Amino acid sequence: EQIIDTLLGFVDIKLLVNKPTNIPEMELENYYKAIAKVAFDCCVRIKKYDLLFGTIYDTFCGEGSLSKSVFLELLYNHVIEGRIRDIRTLVSKDLIDHYHKKGNMKDLEQCILNINPLSLDIHRVIEMCWSQHLYDAMIHVYNNGLHDYTTPLLELLLQLRATLKKRKSLP
C-alpha cells in the first residue's frame, strides 16, 4: 500500500505540480518518458495493472496528447516484449487507435497479436483487420478470442475466389 501511495504521489507531483514549462517538445517528451518508465516498472513489478491502466493512465491522458502518446508507446514496448498481455479494454482501444492513426500497420498488427484478445473490442478490431488486410491478427482474434476457427478461413476463401474471378474477366 505504501508503494502505491508513493507511486501515485510521484506521478501527481511530476505531472501536475512540477511539470516543466516553456521547454522544447523533445525535452518534454523525454520528461514524460522518464515518469512513465518509473510507473510501468513499478506497476509491472508489483503486478498492479489496474493502477497502471486506471489512475496513472488517466493522469497521463489528462496532460494532453503528447503524454498520452508517450504512455501508449511505452505500453506497446511492454506488450511486444511479453511483459503485459491483459489491458483494460479502453486502454487497448486507445493503443490500437494510436498505431492505426500513425498508419503503422506492422506495429498495429504486432500489438493485436500480443494482446490477450479478451482485452480488445473484438468486433472493432476484426473490422480493422479486414479493412487493413491484417490477416494474421484477424485469424489470431477469431481463434483465440472467439474460438472460431472456420469463419476467417471461409472469409479468406471468398476473397480469394472474388479475386480470381476478377482476374479471369480481365483481357
C-alpha positions, -999 to +999 in steps of 0.1 A: +000+000+000+028+024+008+044+017-026+012+026-044+008+058-024+044+068-031+040+060-068+007+079-071+023+109-053+053+108-076+032+107-107+009+135-095+038+157-084+058+152-116+028+156-140+005+180-122+027+201-099+063+202-111+058+198-148+083+220-167+070+247-189+085+265-219+108+237-229+111+221-264+087+193-271+115+168-273+126+176-238+090+174-226+086+140-243+117+127-225+104+141-192+071+121-198+091+090-208+111+091-175+079+093-154+061+066-174+091+043-172+090+045-134+053+039-133+054+010-157+084-006-139+068-003-105+033-015-115+047-044-135+069-055-107+041-054-081+015-066-106-008-036-101-021-033-137-054-019-125-035+011-111-014+015-143-044+014-166-066+033-142-054+063-122-020+065-138-032+062-174-060+088-167-034+112-153-012+109-184-043+114-207-052+145-187-019+161-195-026+161-233-018+142-264+020+141-260+019+125-226-008+100-237+013+091-268+044+085-246+024+063-223+009+043-252+043+038-269+059+026-237+029+002-233+035-011-268+070-020-259+058-039-228+032-057-249+056-067-276+082-079-251+055-100-234+055-083-201+019-072-204-009-091-222-040-081-203-050-045-207-082-026-198-103-025-229-104+013-231-066+014-230-062-013-256-086+007-278-065+038-274-034+018-282-048+003-313-062+037-324-028+053-318-010+029-342-038+030-367-037+068-369+000+067-373-005+044-403+019+019-389+001-013-398+031-035-389+032-023-353-006-023-352-007-060-362+021-068-336+000-051-310-031-071-318-011-103-319+004-098-285-026-085-265-050-110-250-079-109-274-103-107-245-088-073-237-098-060-271-130-046-286-132-077-307-158-066-332-140-033-339-106-050-342-118-076-366-133-049-388-100-030-387-080-062-395-102-068-426-100-033-438-062-031-433-056-066-446-041-077-412-049-113-418-025-128-391-041-105-365-076-112-377-071-150-375-055-146-341-085-127-327-110-152-342-091-182-330-081-170-295-108-145-287-139-162-302-126-198-305-139-196-341-115-215-365-137-216-396-150-180-402-117-165-411-108-194-434-142-191-452-139-153-455-104-156-469-115-182-494-144-160-505-119-131-510-096-154-530-125-166-551-136-130-559-100-120-568-096-150-591-129-141-608-118-105-614-085-117-629-103-142-651-126-115-665-096-092-674-084-093-710 
